[in-house]
Amino acid sequence: MKFTQATDRSQVFKPIPLNDFEKSLLRRLAMGHTQQEISEQLSREKISPNSRSSIEKKLAEIKSKTQAKTLFHLAYIANELELF
């Protein structure tokens, strides 16, 4: 079986509408921060929701929207789509 590489990102990924908070989460995730670290950062910056549970739920929603299998995969997709 031969695999071909898509030359246009739109052939592989569909645009995902995200709000500023979701973009911020993806940016922090792509920088290598854990969910706990993201929670602590948001808390220090007085941004809410900032509980780890809220972060986990929001990232799970974004994973579902993007059909990402893991957080690493989510960060990769976000980078490819230039979501942040």
N, C-alpha and C positions, 0 to 999 in steps of 0.2 A: 504494500500500500504506500502510495506517495502522498506526502503532506505538502501543501502549498502555503506560503506565508501571505497573509493579507497585507496589502500595501497601504490601505486606508483604514485608520482606526475605527471609522464608523461602520466598517464591515464586521468588526469584531465586537465592539461595545456600542450600546445605545446610550444616548444622553440621559442623565439622571438629574432631575431638578433637586437641588439641595439648598437649605437655608444657611445663613451665616454660621449658626451654631454647629450644624452638621459639618460644614466645611472646616471649621476650626478643629473639630474632633478628628477629622481625617488628616489634617495637616499635622497635628500632634502625633497621631498614630504613625504616619509616614516618617516622622522624625525619630521613631523608635521608642516612644514613650509607652509605658504600660498603662492599662486602664486605671490603676491606682495612682500612678504619677499624674495622669491627666486630671483625675478627680482632685488631687491636691493642688495642682496648678490653677484649676478653675476656682477652687475655694479661695486661694490666695488672691486671685484677681477679682473676687466677689462676683463671679459669673455663675448663674444658676440656670438649670439644675446642675449640681456639681457632685452629687453622691455617686459612688461607684456603681450602685445599682442602676441609676439613671443613665450613666454612661454606657453600661453593658446593654441596657434595653435599646438605647438609641443606635448603638453600633450594630446590634442584631437587626434592627429595622433597616439600616442602610445595607447590611449584608444581604438581606432578603431582596431589597430593591435591585441590587447589582448582581444578585445570584452568586456572590462570592462564597467560597467554601470555608475560608479561614480569615482571620484578621490580616494575615500577611497578604493573602489574595486580595482582600479589600483594599489595602494600601496600594498594591500594584495597580488595580483597576482605577483607583482614584488618581494615581499618578498618570496613567495612560490617557485618561479622559481629561486630565488637567482640571480636576474638580476643585482644587484649592489654590 
